[in-house]
């Protein structure tokens, strides 16, 4: 299934995305992980045939615009981004399907605007990475010094295959065909060769991290049904997930699948899509 391109504007920048499925079906906003883009849903979204799935490139990622120099990429700022994206789409309510960083943002969003979500499907994350108060000053200093030395120029390489191989060599493993899809949406081509179009500032340390107590307060404020989709070879164990899952007071269910962190593109898509489709249909 060939997706339809989506183009909206929020807070002065262009947001690009891809749309799959039935335009008249349940509205599903898909949010990708760190340094990924809308192509990360190119396996799962087409399998959700009854849904109207729109996967966006979040700010600074893929084909979407970058924030100006005075603005930064905070995970909690993603809450505002999601709110503006839904407004730009004209969706008063929707389901959210989110992976990793996108799931971290979606968790905070669901706690902040609980009445705007019909359901929430979290893939390989519930809430963002936490921080402690003791190391907060050191973290803030490190982030500011990184930004002071920032150079916006991206290194150029003669072939896109170099970027694909770099992604394959990373700690979060992907199949070659999946890495190629995600990487190529995040590259620009010029006479000099290929270069990343992701904002380099995404790679810098966060200025601040929320404490575990703060994150728990957002999780407990979620009202919509929550589906958790996690991999037995992913970033989390059942024990670590339960530390946050226990704070959910809404209807919630947790599923574990064989696979790795990117199970939504490289895992058993038939099995995963069946669970996700049934969950969304049940709450539509």
N, C-alpha and C positions, 0 to 999 in steps of 0.2 A: 504494500500500500504506500503510495507516494503522498507525503504530507503536504498540506497547504501552508505557504509562508504567512506569518502573522507579523504585523508591524504596528506598534502603538507608541505613544510618548508619555513619559512620566517625569515630572520635575525637571524638564528641559533636556532630557536625553531620550534617544530612540531605544526602544526595547523590541528586539526581534524574537520570533519564536516559530514553532511548528504546530499545526493542528491536524489531528487524526480523528477518524471515527465519524459518528453520526452527529451532524451539527444541531439536531433537535434532541439529542440525548442528554443525560445528566451531565452537567458542566463540571469538568475536572481540570483544575490548575495543577500542572506538574512542575516541580521545582528541583533542579539538579544540585549536585554536590560541588565542592570546591574545585576550581579549575576545569570543571566539566562544562557542558552546555546542553541545549535541548536534545541533541542527538543521543544523549544517554538514555532517552526513553524510546528510541527507535525500534526496540524489540518488544517492550511491554505495551506501549500505547496502541499500536495497531491491533493487538490482541484484545483490547477492551472495545470491541466492535460496537457495542450499544451506547458507548459514552462519547461525549464531545470533549476530547482531551486537547488542551493547549499547553504545550511545554515552552517555557520562555528561557531565553538566555538572560540570566540575572545581570544586573549592572556590572560592568567590567569584564564580563565573560562573553565568549563567542562573538556574535555579530553586534551585540548591544553596545551602547555608548558607555563611556567612562565618566566617572564623577570628576569635576574640576579639582584643581590642585588643593583647594582649601577644604575639600570634603573627603571623608575617609570611609573605609569599608568595615563597619562594625556589624557584628552578627545581629545585634538588637536593632540596628538601622534597617535590617531586612524586613522587620515588621512593618515599617512605614512603606517600604518598597512594595510589599505584597498588597497593602491597602490601596496604594495608588494603581497597581496593576489591575486589581479587581474593578476599581472605578473606571479605568480606561477601557476595560473589556465590557463594561456595562453589566457586570454580574453582581447582583445584590447578595446572592448566596451561592455557594459552590462546595464541591468536594475538593480536598487537596490531597495530592499524591506527591510525596517528597522524599528525596534521598539524601542522606549524609548531611552536608551543610544546609541544604534546602530543608531537610527534616528538622534540623536545629532551629532554623528561622520559623518554620511552620509551627513548631511546638510553642514558641513564644507568641506567635500571631494568634494561635487558637486560644491561648489564655488571655490575650489582650482584647480580642474581638470575638468572644465565644459565640455570639449569636449570628455571625456571618458565615460560619461553616456548617455544612450538613454532615460531613464526616471527614475524618483525617486518617490517611494511611501513611505511616512512618516507616521508611525503609532504611535500616541500618543506622538509626539514631533516634534518640528522644531527648531534645534539648541540646544546647551547645556544651562544649568543653568548659569546665568550671575552673575557677582560680581561687587562691586564698588571699586573705587580706595582707599577710606578711610580705608577700612578693610583689604586691601591686605597684609600689613605687619603682622597683627595679624594672618591671615589665613596661611601665609607662615610659621611663627614660629610654629603654632600648628601642621602643617603637618610634619615639620622636627623633632619636639620632639616626635611625634608618631612613626616615622620611626626609631629614635634612640633606642626606647624601644621595637622594633618589635621582636616578637618570631615567627619563621616560623612553629613551631609545631602546629598541629591541634588536638583538643580534640577528643577522641574516645568515641563512644556511642555503646551500645550493639545491637541496632536495627536501621535499616534505617527508621522505622516508626517514630522515635523520630525527625529526621530531616524533614520528611514530615509534621509532626504536627507543628513543629516550623515555617515552611513556611506558613502553613494554618493560623497560629496565627498572621502572619504579617499584615501590614497595606494595602498591595496590595493583595486583595483577589483573590484566585484561586479555581477552582473546585478540589476536592481531586484527581481525576485521572490525572489532568493536573499537579498539584503539584508533584505527584509521578513521572511522566515522567521526569520533569525538575530536581528534586532533585536527582533521582537515577543516572542520567548521571553525576552529580557533586560529586559523592561519591566514595571513595575507600574502599575496604574490606580487612581486615587482620585478623590474629588470635585474636587480641585484640578487634575487632569489626569494626565499620564503622566510617569514618571521611571525612570531606570535602576535596576535591582536588582543589577547587578554591583557588587562591592566597589570603591570608588574607589581603594583602596590598590594595586590592580593596575596603576595608571597611573604609580606612582612608580618612580624608578630603583631597580634592584636594589642591595641593600647590598653585595654582593660578586659577582664573576664568576670562574668557574673559569679557570685558565690553559689554553692550548692543549695543553700537555703532560699536564695532568690529564684533559682531555676525551679525548685520544688513548688514555689508559690504560683508560678505560671502554669505548671503541670496540673496542679490541683484546681486551677480556675477553668480548665477546659470542660466544656459542656457536651460537645458533640461526641458520637461514638468514635473510638480510636481502634485502628487495626495496626498491629506491629508486624513487620516483615523483616526477619533477621536471618543471617546465614550462619551455619554451623562453623564455617571457616572465615567468618567476618571479623570485625574489630571488637566484638563484644561477646561476653559469656552470659549465660542465663542469670548468673549471680549478679553481674554488674548491671544488667538491664533492670533487674528487679529492684535495685536500689532507687531507681526513678519511677519505674512502672507502678510501684506501690502507692505513689502519690495521686494517681488517677482516681477520681471519684465518679467519673462518667462510665458509661458502658464501654468495655474494652476487651479486646482479644489479642492474643499473641501467637504468631506462627513462626516456626523455625524451618528453614529449608536447607538442603545441601547447596553448597556454593561458597562464594567469597563476597567481599564487600560490594562488588558490582553485580550481584545476583540478578538485579532487575534488567540487565542487558545480556549477561552471560550465563545465567542460571537456567533452571527448568521453567521456561516461560509459560508453557501450557499449564503447569501446576500452579505457578504464582498468579497468573492472570485469572485462573478459575477462582481462586480465593478472593482476589481483589474485586473481580467483577461481581461475585455473589455478595460481597460486603457492601459495595456501592449500590447495587440493585435493592438490597434489603433496606437501605436507608435513603432511598430516593422517593 
